[in-house]
């Protein structure tokens, strides 16, 4: 009983470090971006998305180094499903998630392609090997180059326009450095604690690593995306809210699984295949919702939340 309590405390401390670490990292990084007048959508797709996905990176890489690769894969897939169903659904309750035409034609299709690629690589030999990891990382570098070019273009076009700074303050450079470095350190240790605590709880409760990764760890590491996107939506920074979700999902598959698989080949079990198919269906559903009226409204948000409740029920019963 005492060991179980220690594991739960370790898990909670890990989540707190992850959330606060990601919060500071995003604050510092976004301050830099805002001072350079980079638009909200680009900030959401890149800096905020990568910052809020650092917990997933910390957990997946730590799990890979520890040999808990089932946790690494299910964490990424579970986090992406959480982002699309729960984060998008909750944000749509506060304000319609307006989606730009460029995002409909470029970033959302790219996120769908990433899921298809994950399925193909996973089904080929039922593992994501080191070569697959390198392929994912190369594609991620291409994505970053594309985003940087888009940011430079947008910056040039909006040089004379004022950006809304409701969500993130502009701090002095030294404060940004402290926030970014301190946030990264907190995330690193938080990732260690979450993996250790989650693995111990799963073992003592007789749960599979896959189930824990899809539920406890996926939800915990996705809290930064949830908090960031909901706050952004409440302050009408809907571009940043939606960009954060799509950018995080692309980052999770291309970078996090890329790094994880390069460190150690990742086993891809049949449950991962099923969850990947569900992720693909939900990705297309969100794309359709966004395409219909160029925004995701309240009733569509309720549908996404209901889908997530059904998904949770399914994975707990299987």
Rosetta silent file (secondary structure, phi, psi, omega in degrees, C-alpha in Angstrom):
SEQUENCE: XXXXXXXXXXXXXXXXXXXXXXXXXXXXXXXXXXXXXXXXXXXXXXXXXXXXXXXXXXXXXXXXXXXXXXXXXXXXXXXXXXXXXXXXXXXXXXXXXXXXXXXXXXXXXXXXXXXXXXXXXXXXXXXXXXXXXXXXXXXXXXXXXXXXXXXXXXXXXXXXXXXXXXXXXXXXXXXXXXXXXXXXXXXXXXXXXXXXXXXXXXXXXXXXXXXXXXXXXXXXXXXXXXXXXXXXXXXXXXXXXXXXXXXXXXXXXXXXXXXXXXXXXXXXXXXXXXXXXXXXXXXXXXXXXXXXXXXXXXXXXXXXXXXXXXXXXXXXXX
SCORE:     score description
SCORE:     0.000 S_00000001
   1 L     0.000  -43.370 -179.541    0.000    0.000    0.000 S_00000001
   2 H   -64.535  -38.668  179.242    2.818    2.378    0.934 S_00000001
   3 H   -64.558  -40.775  179.098    4.640    1.605   -2.329 S_00000001
   4 H   -63.064  -41.924  179.493    1.484    2.340   -4.329 S_00000001
   5 H   -62.704  -42.500  178.790    1.059    5.670   -2.492 S_00000001
   6 H   -61.416  -41.538 -179.819    4.682    6.620   -3.244 S_00000001
   7 H   -64.037  -41.019  179.753    4.142    5.808   -6.937 S_00000001
   8 H   -66.214  -42.203  177.923    0.990    7.949   -7.082 S_00000001
   9 H   -62.111  -43.186  178.494    2.774   10.871   -5.368 S_00000001
  10 H   -59.835  -42.217  179.167    5.676   10.495   -7.822 S_00000001
  11 H   -62.441  -46.109 -179.029    3.181   10.536  -10.708 S_00000001
  12 H   -65.663  -42.715  177.670    1.458   13.688   -9.404 S_00000001
  13 H   -61.947  -40.847  178.137    4.759   15.517   -8.787 S_00000001
  14 H   -59.849  -45.710  179.880    5.827   14.532  -12.311 S_00000001
  15 H   -63.237  -40.048  179.574    2.638   15.961  -13.828 S_00000001
  16 H   -63.088  -44.849  178.097    3.038   19.223  -11.869 S_00000001
  17 H   -62.633  -41.310  179.312    6.625   19.614  -13.091 S_00000001
  18 H   -61.985  -47.903 -175.603    5.544   18.830  -16.664 S_00000001
  19 H   -66.736  -49.219 -178.735    2.670   21.316  -16.651 S_00000001
  20 H   -69.117  -37.263  177.878    4.543   24.176  -14.957 S_00000001
  21 H   -62.336  -45.673  178.620    7.701   23.472  -16.957 S_00000001
  22 H   -63.965  -37.603  179.954    5.757   23.577  -20.232 S_00000001
  23 H   -60.942  -49.033  178.987    3.969   26.731  -19.049 S_00000001
  24 H   -65.057  -40.738 -179.987    7.242   28.580  -18.422 S_00000001
  25 H   -60.420  -45.478 -179.200    8.764   27.250  -21.658 S_00000001
  26 H   -67.120  -41.600  178.700    5.782   28.473  -23.696 S_00000001
  27 H   -57.402  -49.036 -178.319    5.691   31.847  -21.909 S_00000001
  28 H   -66.371  -46.475 -178.329    9.365   32.490  -22.671 S_00000001
  29 H   -65.592  -42.955 -178.655    9.296   31.175  -26.245 S_00000001
  30 H   -67.656  -32.055  176.464    6.049   32.959  -27.135 S_00000001
  31 H   -61.935  -42.976  177.517    7.419   36.210  -25.729 S_00000001
  32 H   -61.536  -46.556 -178.584   10.342   35.951  -28.147 S_00000001
  33 H   -62.942  -43.327 -178.997    7.976   35.187  -31.047 S_00000001
  34 H   -65.175  -37.417 -179.981    5.603   38.036  -30.181 S_00000001
  35 H   -66.072  -23.977  177.968    8.463   40.530  -29.950 S_00000001
  36 L   -92.754    4.142  178.212    9.396   39.504  -33.529 S_00000001
  37 L    58.415   47.908  173.974    5.735   40.035  -34.632 S_00000001
  38 L   -91.063  132.346 -176.320    5.132   36.454  -35.783 S_00000001
  39 L   -58.896  154.517 -176.581    1.367   35.744  -36.315 S_00000001
  40 H   -56.691  -42.398 -178.556   -0.628   33.693  -33.776 S_00000001
  41 H   -62.054  -42.677  178.816   -1.266   30.749  -36.124 S_00000001
  42 H   -66.338  -41.576  177.556    2.456   30.338  -36.851 S_00000001
  43 H   -60.454  -43.772  179.408    3.260   30.695  -33.133 S_00000001
  44 H   -63.126  -42.549 -177.107    0.620   28.041  -32.366 S_00000001
  45 H   -72.289  -23.840 -175.142    1.856   25.630  -35.031 S_00000001
  46 H  -114.858  -82.021 -172.072    5.508   25.884  -34.022 S_00000001
  47 H   -62.368  -50.051 -179.022    6.687   27.348  -30.700 S_00000001
  48 H   -66.687  -41.634  179.769    3.525   26.776  -28.640 S_00000001
  49 H   -61.434  -45.222 -179.543    2.933   23.346  -30.224 S_00000001
  50 H   -69.950  -38.343  179.005    6.496   22.217  -29.544 S_00000001
  51 H   -64.134  -45.312 -178.822    6.503   23.709  -26.061 S_00000001
  52 H   -75.117  -15.642  177.266    3.248   22.042  -25.021 S_00000001
  53 L   -92.166   -3.065  178.811    4.428   18.756  -26.601 S_00000001
  54 H   -59.348  -35.649  175.710    7.639   18.674  -24.565 S_00000001
  55 H   -59.261  -42.942  177.209    5.965   16.542  -21.855 S_00000001
  56 H   -61.229  -40.971  178.730    5.152   13.881  -24.489 S_00000001
  57 H   -62.071  -47.982 -179.304    8.741   14.100  -25.726 S_00000001
  58 H   -59.606  -46.062 -178.190   10.151   13.747  -22.200 S_00000001
  59 H   -66.756  -46.198 -176.158    7.883   10.790  -21.378 S_00000001
  60 H   -67.175  -42.031  178.978    8.370    8.955  -24.691 S_00000001
  61 H   -68.002  -42.949  177.699   12.159    9.347  -24.786 S_00000001
  62 H   -61.847  -41.940  178.438   12.483    8.367  -21.110 S_00000001
  63 H   -63.339  -40.243  179.880   10.221    5.362  -21.739 S_00000001
  64 H   -65.183  -43.500  178.811   12.304    4.371  -24.760 S_00000001
  65 H   -64.621  -31.322 -179.258   15.561    4.595  -22.801 S_00000001
  66 H   -86.496   -4.775  179.649   13.966    2.517  -20.024 S_00000001
  67 L    85.450   10.055  178.036   12.715   -0.093  -22.510 S_00000001
  68 L   -95.464   58.296 -173.395    9.008    0.759  -22.011 S_00000001
  69 H   -65.398  -25.831  177.282    8.371    1.323  -25.710 S_00000001
  70 H   -61.595  -36.717  178.190    4.693    0.319  -25.484 S_00000001
  71 H   -67.496  -37.995 -178.097    4.250    3.368  -23.264 S_00000001
  72 H   -63.012  -47.885 -177.990    6.075    5.586  -25.804 S_00000001
  73 H   -68.893  -49.360 -177.141    3.807    4.703  -28.769 S_00000001
  74 H   -64.803  -30.729  177.584    0.513    4.692  -26.872 S_00000001
  75 H   -63.412  -45.073 -179.937    1.424    8.016  -25.224 S_00000001
  76 H   -66.324  -49.275 -179.163    1.813    9.727  -28.616 S_00000001
  77 H   -63.203  -45.333  179.368   -1.321    8.172  -30.158 S_00000001
  78 H   -61.933  -39.814  179.365   -3.349    8.778  -26.983 S_00000001
  79 H   -65.469  -41.076  179.963   -2.166   12.402  -26.762 S_00000001
  80 H   -65.636  -40.795  177.044   -3.117   13.081  -30.399 S_00000001
  81 H   -64.379  -43.602  177.475   -6.593   11.598  -29.899 S_00000001
  82 H   -57.914  -45.320 -179.012   -6.954   13.659  -26.685 S_00000001
  83 H   -59.832  -48.065 -175.975   -5.912   16.824  -28.557 S_00000001
  84 H   -71.435  -44.592 -175.560   -8.413   16.377  -31.394 S_00000001
  85 H   -81.363  -54.137 -172.714  -11.395   15.144  -29.380 S_00000001
  86 H   -83.925  -47.499 -177.164  -11.096   16.798  -25.968 S_00000001
  87 H   -67.043  -50.486  177.928   -8.983   19.919  -26.599 S_00000001
  88 H   -62.022  -43.059 -179.232  -10.757   20.912  -29.854 S_00000001
  89 H   -61.001  -46.641 -179.221  -14.124   19.943  -28.362 S_00000001
  90 H   -67.048  -40.635  179.796  -13.603   21.977  -25.175 S_00000001
  91 H   -63.204  -39.307 -178.883  -12.246   25.006  -27.065 S_00000001
  92 H   -65.062  -21.757  177.451  -15.271   25.005  -29.413 S_00000001
  93 H   -70.483  -30.966 -177.616  -17.546   25.347  -26.363 S_00000001
  94 H   -85.332  -40.476 -179.533  -15.969   28.726  -25.511 S_00000001
  95 L  -159.652  144.713  177.618  -15.690   30.192  -29.018 S_00000001
  96 L   -56.634  131.085  179.714  -16.015   28.897  -32.592 S_00000001
  97 E   -82.100   96.798 -179.229  -12.602   27.639  -33.707 S_00000001
  98 E   -73.184  131.185 -176.947  -12.064   29.665  -36.874 S_00000001
  99 L  -115.681  126.843  179.480   -9.815   27.814  -39.325 S_00000001
 100 L   -72.764  151.819 -179.061   -7.840   29.628  -42.008 S_00000001
 101 H   -60.152  -38.176  178.848   -8.028   28.370  -45.616 S_00000001
 102 H   -60.100  -40.450  179.554   -4.258   27.794  -45.660 S_00000001
 103 H   -65.748  -39.193  178.401   -4.563   25.527  -42.614 S_00000001
 104 H   -63.191  -36.619 -175.004   -7.359   23.555  -44.295 S_00000001
 105 H   -89.999  -20.437 -174.075   -5.255   23.033  -47.410 S_00000001
 106 L  -120.533  -67.661 -170.948   -1.842   22.483  -45.815 S_00000001
 107 H   -68.553  -42.813  179.518   -1.425   21.772  -42.076 S_00000001
 108 H   -64.817  -47.000  175.646   -4.546   19.637  -41.476 S_00000001
 109 H   -57.539  -37.038  179.079   -3.867   17.415  -44.545 S_00000001
 110 H   -63.792  -39.813  179.084   -0.257   17.102  -43.346 S_00000001
 111 H   -64.783  -35.423  177.050   -1.455   15.909  -39.923 S_00000001
 112 H   -67.570  -43.621  178.216   -3.641   13.287  -41.672 S_00000001
 113 H   -60.234  -38.822  179.142   -0.687   12.172  -43.830 S_00000001
 114 H   -60.612  -40.330  179.050    1.426   11.812  -40.656 S_00000001
 115 H   -67.090  -42.753  178.384   -1.144    9.373  -39.190 S_00000001
 116 H   -61.348  -43.421  178.898   -1.239    7.363  -42.442 S_00000001
 117 H   -61.486  -42.223  177.407    2.577    7.272  -42.453 S_00000001
 118 H   -59.086  -44.681  179.490    2.593    6.067  -38.827 S_00000001
 119 H   -62.594  -46.370 -178.647    0.182    3.262  -39.742 S_00000001
 120 H   -62.715  -48.601 -179.951    2.210    2.201  -42.803 S_00000001
 121 H   -63.679  -39.531 -179.389    5.551    2.227  -40.943 S_00000001
 122 H   -68.058  -41.030 -178.836    4.015    0.427  -37.955 S_00000001
 123 H   -70.380  -26.304 -179.944    2.339   -2.301  -40.027 S_00000001
 124 L   -78.201   92.130 -179.169    5.562   -2.978  -41.938 S_00000001
 125 L    88.934    3.482 -179.909    7.200   -5.495  -39.592 S_00000001
 126 L    52.758   37.751  171.714    4.958   -4.440  -36.665 S_00000001
 127 E  -160.256  156.689  173.176    7.596   -2.034  -35.374 S_00000001
 128 E  -105.365  103.472 -174.061    8.932    1.449  -36.004 S_00000001
 129 L   -83.477 -177.318 -178.372   12.640    0.834  -36.491 S_00000001
 130 H   -63.663  -38.724  178.022   15.643    3.151  -36.460 S_00000001
 131 H   -62.981  -42.336  177.161   15.411    3.753  -40.227 S_00000001
 132 H   -61.281  -40.308  178.720   11.746    4.720  -39.815 S_00000001
 133 H   -60.913  -42.155  178.741   12.753    7.065  -36.995 S_00000001
 134 H   -64.386  -41.236  177.736   15.305    8.795  -39.246 S_00000001
 135 H   -58.993  -46.039  179.642   12.647    9.161  -41.996 S_00000001
 136 H   -62.052  -40.499 -179.548   10.257   10.798  -39.493 S_00000001
 137 H   -68.135  -37.888  177.178   12.988   13.181  -38.282 S_00000001
 138 H   -63.035  -42.954  177.931   13.894   14.204  -41.854 S_00000001
 139 H   -63.874  -36.063  179.147   10.219   14.952  -42.542 S_00000001
 140 H   -65.886  -40.918  177.433   10.076   16.969  -39.300 S_00000001
 141 H   -61.116  -41.534  176.511   13.058   19.085  -40.407 S_00000001
 142 H   -60.737  -41.578  178.424   11.216   19.698  -43.707 S_00000001
 143 H   -62.175  -43.823 -179.991    8.102   20.745  -41.743 S_00000001
 144 H   -63.012  -43.741  179.138   10.148   23.177  -39.628 S_00000001
 145 H   -59.941  -43.803  178.246   11.783   24.735  -42.723 S_00000001
 146 H   -59.755  -44.318 -179.622    8.315   25.143  -44.261 S_00000001
 147 H   -67.502  -38.349  178.761    6.994   26.811  -41.086 S_00000001
 148 H   -64.143  -43.319  177.659    9.989   29.155  -40.840 S_00000001
 149 H   -62.255  -40.854  178.243    9.465   30.256  -44.460 S_00000001
 150 H   -63.591  -39.630 -179.860    5.752   30.789  -43.731 S_00000001
 151 H   -65.457  -42.744  179.278    6.635   32.826  -40.632 S_00000001
 152 H   -64.339  -40.883  178.747    9.062   35.030  -42.559 S_00000001
 153 H   -64.431  -46.324 -179.917    6.492   35.576  -45.305 S_00000001
 154 H   -64.129  -38.078  179.394    3.744   36.396  -42.792 S_00000001
 155 H   -62.894  -42.497 -179.939    6.097   38.723  -40.900 S_00000001
 156 H   -65.005  -39.686 -177.445    6.879   40.629  -44.087 S_00000001
 157 H   -73.027  -29.492 -176.034    3.187   40.891  -44.998 S_00000001
 158 L  -111.383   25.851 -177.262    2.077   42.043  -41.538 S_00000001
 159 L   -59.211  -31.844 -178.114    4.994   44.305  -40.660 S_00000001
 160 L   -98.936    4.500 -179.210    2.668   47.276  -40.323 S_00000001
 161 L  -101.599  144.384  178.089   -0.138   45.412  -38.535 S_00000001
 162 L   -87.688  130.227  175.863   -0.484   45.148  -34.761 S_00000001
 163 L   -90.476  144.634  176.101   -0.758   41.635  -33.344 S_00000001
 164 L   -71.440  129.705 -179.353   -2.952   40.986  -30.308 S_00000001
 165 L  -112.937   33.629 -177.697   -0.804   40.276  -27.268 S_00000001
 166 L   -63.226  -37.368 -168.446   -3.604   39.223  -24.940 S_00000001
 167 L   -85.897  -39.797 -174.976   -2.274   35.773  -24.264 S_00000001
 168 L  -128.144  130.961  178.030    1.489   36.218  -23.821 S_00000001
 169 L   -78.649  159.088  174.179    3.453   39.131  -22.388 S_00000001
 170 L   -98.596  114.704 -177.433    6.719   40.289  -23.912 S_00000001
 171 L   -99.336  161.758  172.872    9.456   39.764  -21.312 S_00000001
 172 L   -61.827  156.648 -175.223   13.074   40.990  -21.285 S_00000001
 173 H   -56.444  -40.824 -176.684   15.544   38.629  -23.011 S_00000001
 174 H   -67.016  -33.763  177.468   17.087   37.407  -19.723 S_00000001
 175 H   -67.891  -40.582  178.343   13.651   36.478  -18.344 S_00000001
 176 H   -59.772  -42.624 -179.850   12.890   34.536  -21.550 S_00000001
 177 H   -62.704  -45.228  179.057   16.143   32.570  -21.181 S_00000001
 178 H   -61.594  -44.708  179.816   15.323   31.678  -17.538 S_00000001
 179 H   -61.737  -45.841 -176.552   11.783   30.626  -18.487 S_00000001
 180 H   -67.480  -49.545 -178.476   12.929   28.489  -21.437 S_00000001
 181 H   -67.280  -46.715  179.266   15.855   26.783  -19.656 S_00000001
 182 H   -61.680  -40.956  178.044   14.003   26.383  -16.344 S_00000001
 183 H   -62.523  -42.704 -179.786   10.944   25.027  -18.143 S_00000001
 184 H   -63.707  -40.276  179.099   13.034   22.499  -20.067 S_00000001
 185 H   -64.859  -45.036  178.933   14.712   21.254  -16.853 S_00000001
 186 H   -61.325  -39.442  179.470   11.340   20.872  -15.074 S_00000001
 187 H   -65.558  -39.595 -179.411    9.978   18.976  -18.088 S_00000001
 188 H   -61.238  -50.902 -178.764   12.971   16.607  -18.119 S_00000001
 189 H   -70.668  -35.174  176.104   12.559   15.605  -14.464 S_00000001
 190 H   -60.235  -41.403  177.578    8.782   15.608  -14.755 S_00000001
 191 H   -61.446  -42.719  177.597    9.046   13.103  -17.617 S_00000001
 192 H   -59.604  -47.295 -177.088   11.254   10.831  -15.508 S_00000001
 193 H   -65.323  -40.914 -179.006    8.817   10.922  -12.583 S_00000001
 194 H   -64.080  -45.546  179.842    5.736   10.301  -14.747 S_00000001
 195 H   -63.196  -46.025 -179.676    7.245    7.246  -16.456 S_00000001
 196 H   -62.949  -47.715 -178.709    8.494    5.769  -13.175 S_00000001
 197 H   -65.369  -45.449 -178.570    5.230    6.466  -11.352 S_00000001
 198 H   -64.946  -41.502  179.636    2.947    5.322  -14.191 S_00000001
 199 H   -63.688  -41.749 -179.907    4.918    2.121  -14.749 S_00000001
 200 H   -66.359  -43.639  179.375    4.813    1.287  -11.031 S_00000001
 201 H   -63.166  -43.179 -179.761    1.073    2.011  -10.751 S_00000001
 202 H   -61.604  -43.322 -178.041    0.355   -0.080  -13.861 S_00000001
 203 H   -65.765  -42.991 -177.931    2.381   -3.017  -12.558 S_00000001
 204 H   -72.723  -30.580 -179.069    0.764   -2.957   -9.112 S_00000001
 205 H   -90.520   -4.817  179.567   -2.767   -2.530  -10.502 S_00000001
 206 L    75.825   21.861  179.195   -2.265   -5.202  -13.160 S_00000001
 207 L   -91.652  153.850  178.578   -2.828   -2.748  -16.041 S_00000001
 208 L   -79.205  153.052  176.612   -1.006   -2.945  -19.376 S_00000001
 209 H   -58.488  -37.498 -177.941    1.592   -0.340  -20.344 S_00000001
 210 H   -62.565  -44.884 -179.320   -0.506    0.385  -23.447 S_00000001
 211 H   -65.242  -43.188  179.149   -3.647    1.200  -21.424 S_00000001
 212 H   -62.907  -41.272  179.306   -1.728    3.436  -18.993 S_00000001
 213 H   -63.872  -38.817 -178.437   -0.081    5.249  -21.911 S_00000001
 214 H   -74.829  -23.944 -175.387   -3.420    5.849  -23.630 S_00000001
 215 H  -111.051  -82.567 -173.925   -5.161    7.133  -20.506 S_00000001
 216 H   -55.993  -54.633 -174.260   -3.185    8.385  -17.462 S_00000001
 217 H   -71.167  -42.634 -179.367    0.026    9.412  -19.231 S_00000001
 218 H   -61.054  -44.267  179.668   -1.613   10.702  -22.443 S_00000001
 219 H   -67.274  -43.797 -178.464   -4.040   12.898  -20.496 S_00000001
 220 H   -62.790  -45.213 -178.470   -1.372   14.129  -18.091 S_00000001
 221 H   -76.521  -15.800  178.114    1.143   15.069  -20.773 S_00000001
 222 H   -92.163   -3.313  178.878   -1.600   16.682  -22.901 S_00000001
 223 H   -57.741  -39.164  176.757   -2.713   19.019  -20.108 S_00000001
 224 H   -58.694  -43.117  176.693   -0.406   21.832  -21.373 S_00000001
 225 H   -60.447  -43.718 -177.213   -2.121   21.675  -24.805 S_00000001
 226 H   -61.702  -52.145 -177.983   -5.511   21.619  -23.095 S_00000001
 227 H   -63.050  -47.485 -178.322   -4.828   24.575  -20.791 S_00000001
 228 H   -60.295  -47.583 -176.924   -3.040   26.635  -23.472 S_00000001
 229 H   -68.864  -41.283 -179.384   -5.708   26.085  -26.134 S_00000001
 230 H   -65.762  -44.159  178.499   -8.696   26.645  -23.826 S_00000001
 231 H   -62.779  -42.224  178.959   -7.212   29.877  -22.408 S_00000001
 232 H   -62.273  -42.207  179.519   -6.371   31.035  -25.955 S_00000001
 233 H   -64.770  -40.886  179.990   -9.929   30.245  -27.116 S_00000001
 234 H   -64.023  -29.425  179.896  -11.443   32.124  -24.152 S_00000001
 235 L   -96.761   15.104  178.846   -9.353   35.173  -25.096 S_00000001
 236 L    63.990   20.655  171.593  -10.384   34.817  -28.765 S_00000001
 237 L   -88.690   58.294 -172.658   -6.870   33.737  -29.812 S_00000001
 238 H   -67.508  -28.357  176.700   -8.585   30.978  -31.803 S_00000001
 239 H   -61.398  -44.074 -179.482   -5.796   30.823  -34.403 S_00000001
 240 H   -68.574  -38.661 -179.091   -3.307   29.961  -31.671 S_00000001
 241 H   -61.190  -50.431 -177.609   -5.702   27.462  -30.050 S_00000001
 242 H   -72.315  -39.593  178.157   -6.297   25.442  -33.222 S_00000001
 243 H   -60.664  -36.708  178.234   -2.709   25.838  -34.446 S_00000001
 244 H   -60.797  -44.694 -178.931   -1.485   24.437  -31.118 S_00000001
 245 H   -64.363  -51.933 -177.480   -3.566   21.253  -31.539 S_00000001
 246 H   -65.418  -44.493  179.398   -2.598   20.572  -35.174 S_00000001
 247 H   -62.307  -40.888  178.999    1.046   21.529  -34.641 S_00000001
 248 H   -62.580  -41.318 -178.950    1.308   19.331  -31.531 S_00000001
 249 H   -65.595  -39.905  176.910   -0.089   16.310  -33.394 S_00000001
 250 H   -66.108  -45.403  179.922    2.412   16.736  -36.246 S_00000001
 251 H   -60.450  -43.374 -178.350    5.251   17.268  -33.743 S_00000001
 252 H   -58.760  -45.614 -176.562    4.235   14.199  -31.717 S_00000001
 253 H   -76.997  -51.965 -174.321    4.398   11.813  -34.677 S_00000001
 254 H   -71.285  -46.915 -174.785    7.308   13.210  -36.688 S_00000001
 255 H   -89.234  -52.326 -174.708    9.640   14.360  -33.914 S_00000001
 256 H   -64.524  -50.562  178.394    8.729   12.453  -30.762 S_00000001
 257 H   -69.333  -29.786  176.513    8.293    9.045  -32.399 S_00000001
 258 H   -62.397  -48.864  179.083   11.218    9.856  -34.694 S_00000001
 259 H   -64.950  -45.296 -177.958   13.556   10.467  -31.748 S_00000001
 260 H   -59.585  -46.963 -178.253   12.122    7.523  -29.770 S_00000001
 261 H   -69.806  -31.933  178.164   12.514    5.040  -32.641 S_00000001
 262 H   -68.029  -35.263  177.313   16.027    6.286  -33.452 S_00000001
 263 H   -68.267  -48.157 -177.584   17.063    5.608  -29.835 S_00000001
 264 L  -155.805  131.550  179.408   15.457    2.156  -29.791 S_00000001
 265 L   -51.895  136.864 -174.647   13.098    0.359  -32.248 S_00000001
 266 E  -103.728  122.698  178.085    9.492    0.728  -31.093 S_00000001
 267 E   -67.466  139.792 -178.576    7.174   -2.302  -31.035 S_00000001
 268 L  -121.426   97.239 -175.437    3.851   -1.677  -32.816 S_00000001
 269 L   -86.693  169.847 -176.268    1.180   -3.997  -31.408 S_00000001
 270 H   -59.849  -34.797  177.427   -2.322   -4.649  -32.794 S_00000001
 271 H   -62.744  -35.143  176.181   -3.881   -2.288  -30.222 S_00000001
 272 H   -64.680  -36.885  178.360   -1.647    0.486  -31.619 S_00000001
 273 H   -62.573  -48.125 -179.489   -2.979   -0.301  -35.100 S_00000001
 274 H   -61.012  -46.056 -179.178   -6.604    0.016  -33.919 S_00000001
 275 H   -65.819  -34.046  177.558   -5.879    3.270  -32.051 S_00000001
 276 H   -66.731  -38.657  177.276   -4.043    4.670  -35.091 S_00000001
 277 H   -64.411  -41.034  177.326   -7.083    3.920  -37.275 S_00000001
 278 H   -62.807  -42.588  177.878   -9.294    5.714  -34.714 S_00000001
 279 H   -61.065  -40.550  178.871   -6.863    8.670  -34.774 S_00000001
 280 H   -63.101  -45.113  179.722   -7.048    8.728  -38.591 S_00000001
 281 H   -61.642  -45.019 -179.345  -10.871    8.734  -38.543 S_00000001
 282 H   -66.277  -38.838  178.325  -10.973   11.552  -35.950 S_00000001
 283 H   -59.973  -43.300  178.907   -8.377   13.583  -37.897 S_00000001
 284 H   -67.953  -38.305  178.707  -10.558   13.348  -41.016 S_00000001
 285 H   -60.971  -46.037  178.501  -13.680   14.180  -38.954 S_00000001
 286 H   -63.253  -39.043  177.443  -12.075   17.370  -37.591 S_00000001
 287 H   -60.453  -45.131  178.857  -10.965   18.237  -41.146 S_00000001
 288 H   -64.318  -45.354  177.943  -14.563   17.825  -42.384 S_00000001
 289 H   -57.167  -45.479 -177.450  -15.942   19.896  -39.480 S_00000001
 290 H   -67.938  -36.164 -175.594  -13.416   22.664  -40.212 S_00000001
 291 H   -72.741  -33.088 -173.420  -14.054   22.554  -43.981 S_00000001
 292 H   -57.642  -46.785 -178.552  -17.865   22.780  -43.730 S_00000001
 293 H  -133.142   16.114 -176.867  -18.051   26.391  -42.473 S_00000001
 294 L    61.665   22.583  171.648  -14.377   27.310  -42.025 S_00000001
 295 E  -162.161  160.045  175.921  -14.825   26.893  -38.272 S_00000001
 296 E  -106.749  115.977 -174.149  -15.604   24.271  -35.636 S_00000001
 297 L   -97.863 -179.268 -172.359  -18.681   25.355  -33.692 S_00000001
 298 H   -56.912  -47.147 -177.186  -20.211   24.431  -30.332 S_00000001
 299 H   -65.380  -33.055  176.836  -22.379   21.491  -31.504 S_00000001
 300 H   -71.950  -33.085  174.962  -19.389   19.951  -33.314 S_00000001
 301 H   -63.292  -39.912  178.266  -17.347   20.418  -30.135 S_00000001
 302 H   -64.531  -39.360  177.400  -20.011   18.472  -28.213 S_00000001
 303 H   -60.598  -44.596 -179.762  -19.798   15.661  -30.817 S_00000001
 304 H   -64.005  -41.133  178.552  -16.004   15.494  -30.345 S_00000001
 305 H   -65.243  -39.691  177.852  -16.350   15.394  -26.539 S_00000001
 306 H   -65.354  -38.480  177.476  -18.954   12.608  -26.796 S_00000001
 307 H   -62.355  -39.771 -179.515  -16.607   10.674  -29.110 S_00000001
 308 H   -67.455  -38.540  177.303  -13.816   10.954  -26.539 S_00000001
 309 H   -61.767  -42.113  177.680  -16.092    9.655  -23.767 S_00000001
 310 H   -65.163  -39.038  179.505  -16.968    6.677  -25.985 S_00000001
 311 H   -64.946  -42.905  178.322  -13.295    6.078  -26.803 S_00000001
 312 H   -60.085  -42.995  178.635  -12.340    6.076  -23.109 S_00000001
 313 H   -60.715  -41.848 -178.959  -15.075    3.543  -22.405 S_00000001
 314 H   -63.892  -48.775 -175.802  -13.833    1.352  -25.261 S_00000001
 315 H   -71.181  -25.347  178.248  -10.155    1.270  -24.209 S_00000001
 316 H   -77.093  -25.726 -177.573  -11.039    0.576  -20.577 S_00000001
 317 H   -91.781  -22.738 -173.129  -13.250   -2.383  -21.560 S_00000001
 318 L   -72.690    0.000    0.000  -11.062   -4.034  -24.212 S_00000001
